[in-house]
Amino acid sequence: MQRFKKFINQSLNLENIINSGQLFAFGIRCTTLPDPPEEFDEFEFKTGFSEQMDIVIGVAIEMGKVKRILLGLSEKNDPDSFMALSESQLEEFLAQRGDQLIGFFEFITQ
């Protein structure tokens, strides 16, 4: 997760977050979009991981700047579920999609 530290304290670009076409190019969809974001708020994104599971990407902001990035799992048939990734699941996901995720964060913080 060290590779994502450079995005902490970066400003979010709301226009890019609502650009679902570009998010789709990263294989990511926005599932929670505060409108308008409050002083402290959280955005949620999802991307596929397996036939039954999605990766949840939580981005907490304060005053429009990224303060926390959280990755977890959610069952596709229960989208409100949230579970921690095991170390091996995290390594697998980052090996497969880490560069795409970096591109996604660069896009939403430019």
C-alpha positions, 0 to 999 in steps of 0.5 A: 500500500506504500505506492498509494501514499503519494495520493494522501493530501492530494485534492480530489477532482470531482469532475473526473470522479463523475466521468463514468466513461473514464472510470470504466476505462480503469475497470472501476465504478463509483458506488457512493458519490456525495453531492456535494461532498461535506467537509469530511466525507467518503467516496466508494468505488468498486471493481471486479475481483472474482465471480462472487467478490468485488474490491471496494475502494474507499476514499475518505476526504477532509476539506477536499483532500484525500486523507485515507484510502481503504481496500476491502472485499464485498460480495456481489450478491450483498453489496453492503457487505465489507470484509478485509482483504487477506494479505495474499488477496491484496498481493494478488489484486495489486499484482493484477491491477496495481498499475490500473489503480495508480492510473485511477488515483492519478486521474481522480487527483489531477 
